[in-house]
Amino acid sequence: MDILMTTALALIATGVVVAYALLSQRPTEEYLPVRIRAEDRKRKL
């Protein structure tokens, strides 16, 4: 059971990293405004 849990967690972690990488490379219309807001906050600070 421990091996199965470790493998499942590793696969989930990999999926999250891949999804994050894809969003960073090609931001969707929903993701773009969030990025713009983050940049605006950095400029204000």
C-alpha positions in Angstrom: 0.0 0.0 0.0 2.8 2.4 0.8 4.4 1.9 -2.6 1.0 2.6 -4.3 0.5 5.8 -2.3 4.0 7.1 -3.0 3.5 6.4 -6.7 0.1 8.1 -6.8 1.5 11.2 -5.0 4.4 11.3 -7.4 2.1 11.2 -10.4 -0.2 13.9 -9.0 2.8 16.1 -8.2 4.2 15.6 -11.7 0.8 16.5 -13.2 0.6 19.7 -11.1 4.1 20.7 -12.2 3.3 20.0 -15.9 0.0 21.9 -15.7 1.7 24.9 -14.1 4.4 24.8 -16.8 1.8 24.8 -19.5 -0.1 27.7 -17.9 3.2 29.7 -17.6 4.0 29.2 -21.3 0.5 29.7 -22.8 -1.7 31.7 -20.4 -5.4 31.3 -21.1 -7.8 34.3 -21.2 -8.8 33.5 -17.6 -5.2 33.3 -16.4 -3.9 36.4 -18.1 -5.7 39.0 -15.9 -4.3 37.3 -12.8 -0.8 37.6 -14.2 -1.4 41.3 -15.1 -2.6 42.0 -11.6 0.4 40.4 -10.1 2.7 42.6 -12.3 0.8 45.7 -11.3 1.3 44.9 -7.6 5.0 44.5 -8.2 5.1 47.9 -9.9 3.2 49.6 -7.1 5.5 48.1 -4.5 
